[in-house]
Amino acid sequence: MSDLKRTPLHDLHVELGGKMVGFAGWEMPVQYPAGIMAEHKQCREKAALFDVSHMGQVVLQGDGAAEGMERLCPQAFTTLKEGKARYSFFTDETGGILDDLILSNAGDHLYVVVNAALRDQDIPHMRASLKGVEVIELTDQALIALQGPAAEAVLAELCPAVRELNFMETMVAETGGVTCRVSRLGYTGEDGFEISVPANEAEGLARRLLAHDDCAPAGLGARDSLRLEAGLCLYGNDIDRTTSPIEAGLTWAIQKRRREEGGYPGAERIGRELAEGPARRLVGIKPEGRAPARQGVEIRVGDAPVGTITSGGFGPTVGAPVAMGYVAAEHAEPGTKLDLMIRGKVNPAEVVALPFVTQNYKRG
């Protein structure tokens, strides 16, 4: 643990009884004394506070930043309106996904959040590719995620303006007397916010949010079970350089103009799969019984292997095991019966539509 970096909220995690583990080079809380199940329930029913300061926060400053990012990603950024955020991903020449990210139009710059494990890949990638654009890593900002149906009520006590934000919108606002970037988005399937706050103000803001009766801390364990139930991909599990956005069910994240014009890495393969369909697809899977199917479990139809589980575990809200995995396209329809090879035994399962729970975003 001595080699791991610490976020500005480290001491607060320890004070709150967080069980600290290594994650993507950072010392992070996997859970608190209440436990993962309780933290998951807290987020689904009230509001949970997550430290996501390990994520990379980047400002892109300069003319041509949006055009430059369109040469790296299949998304439309030049037409993204100020105050709007967009889910995006870097692709490579083979159509694989290098990383996924959130990009926001912050007016005089673009604000980008990338995954913790790949910040050392993504930031040099942008610096090498975005000519004439200043790529600034925000090393003095923490990032807090407040998620759950009570998130708006909790945050509005410190920042009334957040009531005006809709899903995938962002603004700079005074939050408890501190200037923060507040974005209405998250990784749980619930309504919520990500708050970029100066590092030296992060603990004070977190304490004020946690003082609310409807807010409690949550760690990486609950974050993973929440995103899995919401059918949200995890980089390194469900998407990576071997998976295309179309295979991963991310066609919705490629705007019409970009589908038609291309001009980004891997556009030939992605365009072909858009037209013809991919050979395999990421699907939701519900195993029968109580045994969870973890990453790497083989998926069969009869005696024939047809795919692999990429994410799996127990879904506390669903009340049963849930999983995602890639299967050959002919076996991807909801209702298709599958067999999962769990610890050497055949476990029946069924393809189901994603997500496993309703996504509760505040849309305009």
NUTORKE-888675 format. One record per residue (C-alpha): y negated, x, z negated. Coordinates in steps of 0.1 Angstrom, whole numbers, padded with zeros to 4 digits. Each point is the difference from the previous one (the first is absolute). Example, Ala and Ser with C-alpha at 12.3 -4.5 7.8 and 13.67 -1.06 7.14 Angstrom:
2
{site {0045; 0123; -0078}} {site {-0034; 0014; 0007}} 
//
This chain:
364
{site {0000; 0000; 0000}} {site {-0023; 0030; -0005}} {site {-0005; 0004; 0037}} {site {-0010; -0036; 0006}} {site {-0036; -0012; 0005}} {site {-0015; -0026; -0024}} {site {-0022; -0029; 0008}} {site {-0032; -0008; -0020}} {site {0019; -0027; -0018}} {site {0028; 0023; -0013}} {site {-0010; 0000; -0036}} {site {-0003; -0038; 0000}} {site {0035; -0003; 0014}} {site {0014; 0022; -0028}} {site {-0020; -0019; -0026}} {site {0014; -0033; 0013}} {site {0035; 0013; -0002}} {site {0006; 0006; 0037}} {site {0032; 0017; 0009}} {site {-0013; 0028; 0022}} {site {0020; 0013; 0030}} {site {-0006; 0022; 0030}} {site {-0010; -0019; 0032}} {site {-0013; 0016; 0032}} {site {-0012; 0030; -0019}} {site {-0017; -0021; -0027}} {site {0008; -0009; -0036}} {site {0000; -0038; 0000}} {site {0012; -0028; -0022}} {site {0032; -0017; 0012}} {site {-0003; -0026; -0028}} {site {-0015; -0009; -0033}} {site {0017; -0012; -0032}} {site {0001; -0036; 0012}} {site {0023; 0011; 0028}} {site {0002; -0005; 0038}} {site {0011; -0036; -0001}} {site {-0029; -0010; -0022}} {site {-0025; 0020; 0020}} {site {0013; -0017; 0032}} {site {-0003; -0034; -0016}} {site {-0035; 0009; -0012}} {site {-0011; 0007; 0035}} {site {0015; -0031; 0015}} {site {-0014; -0023; -0027}} {site {-0032; 0016; -0013}} {site {-0015; 0034; 0008}} {site {0014; 0036; -0001}} {site {-0019; 0032; 0002}} {site {0015; 0029; 0019}} {site {-0012; 0036; 0003}} {site {0001; 0010; 0037}} {site {-0023; 0030; -0003}} {site {0028; 0021; 0015}} {site {-0008; -0015; 0034}} {site {-0023; 0020; 0023}} {site {-0035; -0014; 0004}} {site {-0019; 0012; 0031}} {site {-0034; -0005; 0016}} {site {-0004; 0004; 0038}} {site {-0036; 0007; 0007}} {site {-0015; 0003; 0035}} {site {-0004; -0016; 0034}} {site {0034; -0005; 0017}} {site {0020; -0004; -0032}} {site {0014; -0034; 0010}} {site {0007; 0011; 0036}} {site {0017; 0031; -0014}} {site {0022; -0020; -0023}} {site {0010; -0023; 0029}} {site {0014; 0032; 0017}} {site {0023; 0005; -0031}} {site {0009; -0036; -0008}} {site {0009; -0031; 0019}} {site {-0026; -0021; -0018}} {site {-0034; -0012; 0012}} {site {-0027; 0017; -0021}} {site {-0031; -0001; 0023}} {site {-0001; -0038; -0003}} {site {0007; 0000; -0037}} {site {-0030; -0017; -0017}} {site {-0019; 0016; -0029}} {site {0016; -0010; -0033}} {site {0034; -0006; 0015}} {site {0032; 0020; -0007}} {site {0030; 0004; 0023}} {site {0036; 0010; -0006}} {site {0008; 0029; 0023}} {site {0025; 0028; 0007}} {site {0000; 0034; 0017}} {site {0026; 0003; 0027}} {site {0015; 0030; 0017}} {site {0009; 0006; 0036}} {site {0034; -0016; -0003}} {site {-0015; -0032; -0015}} {site {0011; 0008; -0035}} {site {-0022; -0006; -0030}} {site {-0016; 0031; -0016}} {site {-0015; -0020; -0029}} {site {-0016; -0034; -0007}} {site {-0035; -0004; -0013}} {site {-0029; -0024; -0006}} {site {-0032; 0006; 0019}} {site {-0033; -0018; -0009}} {site {-0033; -0002; 0019}} {site {-0024; 0011; -0028}} {site {-0031; -0003; 0023}} {site {-0012; 0036; 0004}} {site {0035; 0014; -0003}} {site {0037; -0009; 0000}} {site {0019; 0000; -0033}} {site {0037; 0008; 0002}} {site {0028; -0001; -0026}} {site {0032; 0019; 0008}} {site {0033; 0004; -0019}} {site {0002; 0025; -0028}} {site {0030; 0018; 0014}} {site {-0016; 0005; 0034}} {site {-0036; 0007; -0008}} {site {0006; 0037; 0007}} {site {0013; -0010; 0034}} {site {-0025; -0028; 0009}} {site {-0032; 0017; -0009}} {site {0006; 0032; 0021}} {site {0012; -0023; 0028}} {site {-0033; -0018; 0000}} {site {-0020; 0032; -0003}} {site {0018; 0015; 0029}} {site {-0002; -0031; 0022}} {site {-0034; -0015; -0007}} {site {-0025; 0023; 0017}} {site {-0036; -0004; -0012}} {site {0011; -0021; -0029}} {site {-0003; 0012; -0036}} {site {0032; -0007; -0019}} {site {-0008; 0000; -0038}} {site {0027; -0004; -0026}} {site {-0014; -0018; -0031}} {site {0015; 0021; -0027}} {site {-0024; -0013; -0027}} {site {0010; -0037; 0004}} {site {0028; -0018; -0018}} {site {0016; -0031; 0015}} {site {0011; -0030; -0021}} {site {0019; -0030; 0013}} {site {-0005; -0033; -0019}} {site {0026; -0025; 0013}} {site {0011; -0035; -0007}} {site {-0012; -0037; 0001}} {site {-0024; 0007; -0029}} {site {-0014; 0032; 0016}} {site {-0032; -0017; 0012}} {site {-0008; -0016; -0033}} {site {0006; 0033; -0018}} {site {-0021; 0021; 0023}} {site {-0027; -0026; 0005}} {site {-0010; 0004; -0037}} {site {-0011; 0036; 0009}} {site {-0009; -0006; 0037}} {site {-0009; -0037; 0008}} {site {-0004; 0010; 0037}} {site {0037; 0004; 0005}} {site {0004; -0038; 0002}} {site {-0016; 0002; 0035}} {site {0026; 0024; 0013}} {site {0029; -0012; 0021}} {site {0033; 0018; 0007}} {site {-0006; 0033; 0019}} {site {-0037; 0002; -0008}} {site {-0018; 0027; -0018}} {site {-0034; 0007; -0016}} {site {-0019; 0023; -0023}} {site {-0010; -0018; -0032}} {site {-0010; 0007; -0036}} {site {0032; -0005; -0021}} {site {-0006; 0001; -0037}} {site {-0032; 0021; 0007}} {site {0018; 0024; 0022}} {site {-0004; 0002; 0038}} {site {0034; -0005; 0016}} {site {0016; -0008; 0033}} {site {0019; -0033; -0005}} {site {0025; -0011; 0026}} {site {0020; -0032; -0001}} {site {0035; 0011; 0009}} {site {0030; 0016; -0016}} {site {0037; 0007; 0002}} {site {0016; -0028; -0021}} {site {-0002; -0031; 0021}} {site {-0025; -0015; -0025}} {site {-0037; -0004; 0002}} {site {-0018; 0030; -0014}} {site {-0023; 0030; 0004}} {site {-0001; 0037; 0004}} {site {-0029; 0016; -0018}} {site {-0012; 0035; 0010}} {site {-0019; 0012; -0031}} {site {-0015; 0034; -0009}} {site {0027; 0020; -0019}} {site {-0021; 0004; -0031}} {site {-0005; -0038; -0002}} {site {0035; -0010; 0007}} {site {0014; -0001; -0035}} {site {-0029; -0020; -0013}} {site {0004; -0026; 0028}} {site {0037; -0002; -0005}} {site {-0004; -0006; -0037}} {site {-0025; -0028; 0006}} {site {0024; -0017; 0025}} {site {0030; 0004; -0024}} {site {-0021; -0016; -0028}} {site {0003; -0033; 0019}} {site {0027; -0022; -0015}} {site {0015; -0006; 0035}} {site {0003; 0037; 0010}} {site {0026; 0026; -0009}} {site {0011; 0034; 0014}} {site {0028; 0004; 0025}} {site {0017; 0030; 0014}} {site {0018; 0012; 0031}} {site {0032; -0019; -0008}} {site {-0017; -0034; 0002}} {site {-0021; 0011; 0029}} {site {0032; 0006; 0020}} {site {0018; -0032; -0010}} {site {-0032; -0020; 0008}} {site {-0005; 0015; 0034}} {site {0037; -0004; 0009}} {site {0000; -0037; -0008}} {site {-0032; -0003; 0021}} {site {0018; 0016; 0029}} {site {-0024; 0030; 0001}} {site {0012; 0032; 0015}} {site {0002; 0032; -0020}} {site {-0007; 0032; 0019}} {site {0030; 0023; -0002}} {site {0024; -0029; -0005}} {site {-0007; -0028; 0025}} {site {-0023; 0019; 0024}} {site {-0002; 0036; 0010}} {site {0000; 0022; 0031}} {site {0034; -0014; 0011}} {site {-0012; -0036; 0000}} {site {-0024; -0017; 0024}} {site {-0025; -0027; -0011}} {site {0018; -0026; 0022}} {site {0033; 0008; -0016}} {site {-0017; -0003; -0034}} {site {-0014; -0035; 0007}} {site {-0036; 0014; 0001}} {site {-0009; -0015; 0034}} {site {-0026; -0022; -0018}} {site {-0019; 0032; -0010}} {site {-0006; 0010; 0037}} {site {-0030; -0019; 0014}} {site {0003; -0015; 0035}} {site {-0024; 0024; 0016}} {site {0019; 0030; -0012}} {site {0033; -0015; 0011}} {site {-0014; -0003; 0035}} {site {-0019; 0032; 0004}} {site {0021; 0025; -0019}} {site {-0017; 0034; -0005}} {site {0017; 0010; -0032}} {site {0030; 0022; -0008}} {site {0033; -0017; 0009}} {site {-0017; -0028; 0020}} {site {0027; 0002; 0027}} {site {0029; -0008; -0024}} {site {-0019; -0025; -0020}} {site {-0012; -0018; 0031}} {site {0036; -0001; 0013}} {site {0013; -0014; -0033}} {site {-0028; -0026; 0000}} {site {0012; -0011; 0034}} {site {0037; 0003; -0003}} {site {0007; -0002; -0037}} {site {0013; 0029; -0022}} {site {0037; 0009; -0003}} {site {-0002; -0005; -0038}} {site {-0021; -0019; -0024}} {site {-0011; 0002; -0036}} {site {0012; -0032; -0018}} {site {0002; -0016; -0034}} {site {0034; 0000; -0015}} {site {0013; -0020; -0030}} {site {0033; 0013; -0015}} {site {0023; -0024; -0016}} {site {0007; 0004; -0037}} {site {-0020; 0023; -0023}} {site {0007; 0035; 0013}} {site {-0032; 0014; 0016}} {site {0003; 0018; 0034}} {site {-0020; 0033; -0002}} {site {-0014; 0022; 0027}} {site {0027; 0016; 0022}} {site {0026; -0028; -0004}} {site {0019; -0006; 0033}} {site {-0003; -0035; 0016}} {site {0030; -0013; 0019}} {site {0010; -0030; 0021}} {site {0037; -0001; -0003}} {site {0012; 0036; 0002}} {site {-0029; 0011; 0021}} {site {-0030; 0018; -0015}} {site {-0032; -0017; 0012}} {site {-0027; 0015; -0022}} {site {-0012; 0014; -0033}} {site {-0019; -0012; -0031}} {site {-0034; 0016; -0004}} {site {-0013; -0016; -0032}} {site {0019; -0021; -0025}} {site {0001; -0010; -0036}} {site {-0002; -0030; -0023}} {site {-0028; -0025; 0008}} {site {-0012; -0013; -0034}} {site {-0019; -0030; 0016}} {site {0028; -0008; 0023}} {site {0025; 0004; -0028}} {site {0025; 0018; 0021}} {site {0005; 0032; 0020}} {site {-0022; 0005; 0031}} {site {0000; 0026; 0026}} {site {-0015; 0011; 0034}} {site {0018; 0020; 0027}} {site {0004; 0006; 0037}} {site {0026; -0018; 0019}} {site {0009; -0001; 0037}} {site {-0023; -0026; 0016}} {site {0029; -0024; 0008}} {site {0006; -0004; -0037}} {site {-0036; -0004; -0011}} {site {-0003; -0038; 0000}} {site {-0004; -0017; -0034}} {site {0034; -0015; -0011}} {site {0020; 0028; 0015}} {site {0029; 0010; -0023}} {site {0003; 0037; -0009}} {site {0022; 0022; -0022}} {site {-0015; 0027; -0022}} {site {0021; 0030; -0010}} {site {-0011; 0003; -0037}} {site {0018; 0028; -0019}} {site {0029; -0002; 0024}} {site {0004; -0038; -0002}} {site {-0008; -0027; 0025}} {site {-0029; -0022; -0013}} {site {-0009; -0031; 0021}} {site {-0037; -0005; 0009}} {site {-0022; -0020; 0023}} {site {-0031; 0008; 0022}} {site {-0030; -0020; -0013}} {site {-0036; -0003; 0011}} {site {-0026; 0023; -0016}} {site {-0017; -0002; -0024}} {site {0023; -0010; -0029}} {site {-0030; -0015; -0018}} {site {-0032; -0017; 0013}} {site {-0028; 0024; 0006}} {site {-0030; -0013; -0020}} {site {-0030; 0016; 0017}} {site {-0035; -0016; 0000}} {site {-0008; -0006; 0036}} {site {-0033; -0013; 0013}} 
//
